Amino acid sequence: MPVRILHSMLVLALLAALAACTGLPQAQTSQLAEREIELLAQMAEGPVVVFENGLGGRMEWWNKVLPRIAEETAVFAYNRPGYGKSSPVQTPRDGQHIVDELRQLLKSQSLPPPYILVGHSLGGLYMQLFARKYPQEVAALILVDSTHPKQLEGAGAIENQSLFVRSALKLLITGTAKEELELLSKTGEQVLTLPTLTGIPVFILNAQADPSDKSEAAQFARQKRVEMATLYPEAQQIWIESGHAIPIEKPEAVIAAIQAALAMVREKH
């Protein structure tokens, strides 16, 4: 996980440098409880597809995915408090608070459930919590190389990473991202205290591991990717020839999973 975090942060730095030309269309700021939230909300017929960013990530991560999905159904993307133009908040940055804030935000935009939830990396862990806590409000769940609830245990613990990785994480992960990372294990516990999902489509998109990397950290990451499917016995697990940044490197895989979920939800209704 820490290596995946490091890769994500490096990609984020590149996106920040290109922010002037990569802004999502129709992004806006909205007032909620006397704070500003940067978001994109587009109404259309069909279930709302809700996008959640990874650690340190912003809406730009979905640039190659969201416009295509917006042609088919309603969409919602945003920057969590403390990212982009979204105001920071004083509440703890664990999954419980983040999920409830997202749910409140969706209601404020008059976007009704049930939702198709799409989460990348740490955003996938938040979407797992949303789906388990409010299953009646979820039509489908799509996890894009999601963080495992026990990702930072054992060999995945920060203190067990190389000096280079630990130094890079300390340099790159600051502010809100640091607060979220520090509470990641607590969020994982919140997920695992709730029942798993049944009766709704779950797609697990995982990055193919580099077979040449025999390090303990790489083997642990592969193990956790495999174990994601055991958390959701009814899920479809799909392996993608990509690095951790699947929404950027292989957006067509994310689009295909969302389209498959849309078809299943619409057929059911």
HUGI-V152309 format. One record per helix or strand of 2 or more residues. SS is the DSSP state (H for helix, E for strand). FROM is the first residue (numbers start at 1). LEN is the number of residues. Records with the same first field share a line. If there is no record, write none. Layout:
BEGIN
SS->FROM-LEN + FROM-LEN
END
This chain:
BEGIN
H->2-16 + 19-4 + 59-4 + 66-5 + 95-14 + 122-12 + 135-3 + 154-3 + 158-3 + 163-10 + 175-8 + 184-9 + 216-16 + 246-4 + 251-18
E->28-5 + 35-8 + 48-5 + 75-4 + 115-6 + 138-7 + 201-7 + 236-5
END
